[in-house]
Amino acid sequence: MLTPDQLRSIDRLKMLSEEADQVELKLDWYFLVDRKSDDEDFFYYEGGQLLGYAALYYIGGAYELSGMVHPEHRQKGIFTKLLDEATEVVRKNGVDTIYISAPENAKDAEKTLAEIGAKYAYSEYEMRWKATELPAQQLDVQLRFAEKKDFDRIVELDREAFGLTREEAEGMTRMYKEELAHRLYMIEYEGESVGKIRLKSEGLESYIFGFVIDPKYQKMGIGKSALIEVVRQEKEDGHSIFVEVNTKNVSIENLYQPVGFEIYRTQHFYKYEV
């Protein structure tokens, strides 16, 4: 688990980097504060000052990596050193792909990623719900907390949605189960578990991820009704609500925007083979 001093140092470096580059970095703070260990966090210090930091996040079959280097200490090989350390961990875990995130218009990051041979893979919109009147639910969709008996169904849904092996899907499910402030709901329609949705909360912010509807039940309005109910619950608890969506995903216009989500920034991801 990251210590309070480590988290403060990371936050200071993040603010320095964002101010210098006029961007917002993707560090998934809601996961960092809940790490079970620091095996996937990498630090570079000089004179007691944190000059570089990188974090790995397992996404099932691959890892995402976010990183930053002090603006006055770039082009010194610090990021490469951090990436080498992260690569060792990824290989040790039997994975061969890292997707490195970089904010839109982060010129230094784009230059560094080109130098190490990382290739652009995809982009994601980061969206947040704006306080607005929610549309009425179209269907009688129920949410319930996932139980032990749902394990195989959760794995099946993730395999279909994300193209994972059973081992990868099981590993991801077990990993998230250990996370504090993490909630997993099963989505039920007419007595059947037809999907799932995960939420992670940090303070008064809630983040939606792992939102899956069984393909046999898609295009029926089930996903939209489930999302409306999730937003309603989080709104009642006074939470701001966020979600990250691939820019090519049709759900942006068909699902998230009609419920009141708006795009506020874009992150690019670059594929790096280890």
Summary of the structure (lengths in Angstrom):
residues: 274
radius of gyration: 19.2
end to end distance: 25.6
largest distance: 61.8
contacts: 822
relative contact order: 0.17
helix: 38%
strand: 34%
